[in-house]
């Protein structure tokens, strides 16, 4: 059996850091929304117990790849007697704040749950996934969500599914560097879901990122000419809402050639679950 599944990118529509915990992690408030941009992962069941990444994708060593780690963690948890070959078409830029690695891990966990016939709950999968990355649970959750805690306490919401122009300058941002930066604001006052829906919220990480990565500051200043600009996660991805795909495309054509531009749309339901339902329903 072979499954080919999307691993969607996400945007943080705002991101507040409301405190720092004794274990070094931060207390957050954010809203996650999926977008149409996605990686494509193919899972091929093996009769032996080997878990292998197939293909020459050299940006991450196989032993450090979250896809491989998630498959091994799931196999250990469930005690499965079969393996998998994993291939990926990588479309989400790395180090961009779009959650690509976490989404890839979540897609592998959800896909292998079907491929291996495990019938684990999403809660069980999320508990495995959160050990691999703080963003993995939202991709397993599968719906746009208000998030608190370290991003693991999720309440489904339905923000507008806007058109977006997403710009990724040619730089990788270190999440660890930004969250450990002494200038980071860590005491934002909590807000409520109605506050966000009325337009409140910003990204507390933005000031530090713009200071440390001038090209991101340049991209945000450029996009600000067209609409209110926001940064997702720790960057480098920055984005604006537009009235239409056409408007986004027209703005993108004016961007510097070395910036990656993606014309996309917000999705409140993950396309991963649309695809998985086809397999589980026997299509």
C-alpha positions in Angstrom: 0.0 0.0 0.0 1.2 3.5 -0.9 -0.1 6.8 0.5 0.7 10.2 -1.0 -0.2 13.0 1.3 0.2 16.8 1.7 2.1 18.4 4.6 0.7 22.0 4.7 2.5 25.1 5.8 1.0 27.2 8.6 0.9 30.9 9.4 0.9 32.5 12.9 -1.8 35.2 12.5 -0.4 36.7 15.7 2.1 35.5 18.3 2.4 36.8 21.9 5.0 35.6 24.4 3.2 35.9 27.8 5.8 34.3 30.1 8.8 32.0 30.5 8.5 28.7 32.3 11.0 27.2 34.7 11.9 24.5 32.1 13.0 27.2 29.7 10.0 27.0 27.4 7.8 30.0 26.8 4.1 30.5 27.4 2.5 31.7 24.2 -0.8 32.8 22.6 -1.2 32.5 18.9 -3.5 31.6 16.1 -2.5 28.9 13.6 -4.0 28.8 10.1 -3.0 26.4 7.3 -2.2 27.6 3.8 -2.3 26.0 0.4 1.5 25.8 0.2 2.5 22.2 1.1 5.2 19.5 0.9 4.2 16.2 -0.6 5.1 13.0 1.2 4.8 9.4 -0.1 4.7 6.5 2.3 5.3 3.0 0.9 4.8 0.1 3.3 7.6 -2.4 3.7 7.4 -6.0 4.8 10.5 -5.7 7.0 10.9 -3.2 9.9 13.2 -0.8 8.2 12.3 2.9 8.1 14.1 4.6 5.3 14.1 8.0 3.6 14.3 7.6 -0.1 15.8 10.1 -2.5 18.7 12.6 -2.4 17.5 15.4 -0.1 20.6 16.6 1.5 19.5 19.7 3.6 18.9 17.5 6.6 20.7 14.3 7.4 18.5 11.2 7.5 19.1 10.6 11.2 18.1 14.2 12.1 15.0 14.2 9.8 11.8 14.7 11.7 10.0 12.4 9.3 12.3 9.5 10.1 12.3 10.3 13.8 8.5 10.4 13.9 8.2 7.1 12.1 10.6 5.5 14.5 8.8 7.0 17.5 5.5 5.7 16.3 6.9 2.2 15.5 8.3 2.1 19.0 5.1 3.3 20.7 2.9 0.9 18.8 5.2 -2.1 18.5 4.7 -2.5 14.7 6.3 -5.3 12.8 6.6 -3.5 9.4 8.5 -0.5 8.0 8.2 2.2 5.5 10.0 4.0 2.7 9.5 7.8 2.9 9.9 10.2 0.0 9.3 13.9 0.0 8.7 16.7 -2.5 10.0 19.7 -0.5 8.2 23.0 -1.3 8.1 24.8 2.1 11.3 26.8 2.6 13.3 25.8 5.7 13.9 28.3 8.5 10.9 30.3 7.3 8.5 30.1 10.3 6.1 28.0 8.2 6.3 24.8 10.2 7.5 22.6 7.4 9.5 20.1 9.4 6.7 19.8 12.0 4.1 19.4 9.3 6.2 16.7 7.6 6.4 14.9 10.9 2.7 15.1 11.6 1.9 13.9 8.1 4.1 10.9 8.6 2.5 10.1 12.0 -1.1 10.4 10.6 -0.3 8.6 7.4 1.4 5.7 9.1 -1.5 5.4 11.5 -3.5 4.5 8.4 -0.8 2.6 6.5 0.1 0.4 9.5 -3.6 0.0 10.6 -2.9 1.3 14.1 -6.1 3.2 14.8 -4.5 5.5 17.4 -6.3 8.6 18.4 -5.2 12.1 17.5 -4.4 12.7 21.2 -2.0 9.7 21.1 -0.4 10.9 17.9 0.0 14.5 19.3 1.6 13.2 22.5 4.2 11.4 20.3 4.6 14.4 18.0 5.1 17.1 20.7 8.3 15.3 21.8 9.6 16.0 18.2 8.5 19.7 17.9 6.2 22.1 19.6 4.3 22.8 16.4 3.5 19.1 15.5 0.2 19.0 17.5 -1.5 21.7 15.4 -0.8 19.8 12.2 -2.3 16.6 13.8 -5.2 18.7 15.2 -6.0 19.5 11.6 -8.0 22.7 12.0 -7.2 26.4 12.4 -6.8 27.0 16.1 -6.3 29.4 19.0 -3.3 28.1 20.9 -1.9 28.6 24.4 0.7 27.0 26.6 3.7 26.1 24.5 1.3 25.9 21.5 -0.1 22.6 22.5 -3.4 23.8 24.1 -5.7 24.1 21.0 -9.2 25.5 20.5 -10.6 25.3 16.9 -11.6 28.6 15.4 -12.5 29.8 12.0 -10.6 33.0 11.0 -11.3 34.4 7.5 -9.6 32.3 4.8 -7.9 35.3 3.2 -5.7 35.4 0.1 -2.1 36.0 1.1 1.1 37.1 -0.5 3.9 35.3 1.4 7.5 36.5 1.0 10.5 34.5 2.2 13.8 36.4 2.0 17.0 34.3 1.5 17.9 33.7 5.1 17.3 30.9 7.7 16.2 32.1 11.1 17.3 30.2 14.2 14.3 29.7 16.5 16.5 29.0 19.5 18.5 32.2 18.9 15.4 34.4 18.8 13.7 32.8 21.9 16.9 33.1 23.9 17.6 36.7 22.9 17.8 39.1 25.9 15.8 41.8 24.1 12.8 39.5 23.5 9.6 40.7 25.2 8.3 37.9 27.4 5.4 39.6 29.3 2.7 40.5 26.9 -0.7 40.8 28.4 -3.0 37.9 27.5 -5.8 38.6 25.1 -9.0 36.7 24.3 -10.3 35.1 21.1 -12.8 38.0 20.6 -10.0 40.5 20.9 -8.1 38.7 18.1 -11.2 38.6 15.9 -11.6 42.3 16.4 -8.1 42.9 15.0 -5.8 42.8 18.1 -2.6 40.9 18.2 1.0 41.3 16.9 4.2 39.2 16.8 6.4 39.7 19.9 9.3 38.2 18.1 9.3 40.6 15.2 11.4 43.4 16.7 14.3 41.1 17.6 14.1 39.3 14.2 14.2 42.6 12.3 17.2 43.7 14.4 19.2 40.5 13.8 18.1 39.8 10.2 18.2 43.1 8.2 16.9 41.4 5.0 13.7 40.5 6.9 13.3 44.1 8.0 13.8 45.1 4.4 11.1 42.7 3.2 8.6 43.9 5.9 9.3 47.6 5.0 8.7 46.7 1.3 5.4 44.8 2.0 4.2 47.5 4.3 3.7 49.7 1.2 0.8 47.5 0.1 -0.9 46.3 3.3 -0.4 45.6 7.0 2.5 43.2 7.1 2.9 40.3 9.6 5.7 37.8 10.3 4.9 34.1 10.9 6.7 32.4 13.8 10.3 33.5 14.1 10.4 34.3 10.4 11.8 34.5 7.8 8.3 34.3 6.2 6.4 37.6 6.2 3.0 38.1 4.6 0.1 40.4 3.8 -3.6 39.8 3.1 -4.8 40.8 -0.3 -8.2 41.1 -1.9 -7.6 38.5 -4.6 -5.0 36.1 -6.1 -4.6 38.6 -8.9 -3.6 41.4 -6.6 -1.1 39.2 -4.8 0.4 38.1 -8.1 0.8 41.7 -9.2 2.6 42.7 -6.0 4.8 39.6 -6.2 6.0 40.5 -9.7 7.5 43.7 -8.2 9.5 41.8 -5.5 13.3 41.4 -5.7 14.4 38.4 -7.6 16.1 36.6 -4.7 12.9 36.7 -2.5 10.7 33.6 -2.8 7.1 34.7 -3.3 4.0 32.5 -2.8 0.5 33.4 -3.7 -1.7 31.3 -1.4 -4.8 31.2 0.6 -5.7 30.5 4.3 -7.3 27.1 5.0 -9.1 26.4 8.2 -9.2 22.6 7.5 -5.9 20.9 6.8 -5.8 19.3 3.3 -4.1 16.4 5.0 -7.4 15.3 6.5 -9.3 15.7 3.3 -6.8 13.3 1.6 -6.7 10.9 4.5 -10.5 10.6 4.5 -10.3 9.4 0.9 -8.1 6.5 2.0 -10.0 5.6 5.1 -13.3 5.7 3.1 -11.8 3.3 0.6 -11.5 5.7 -2.3 
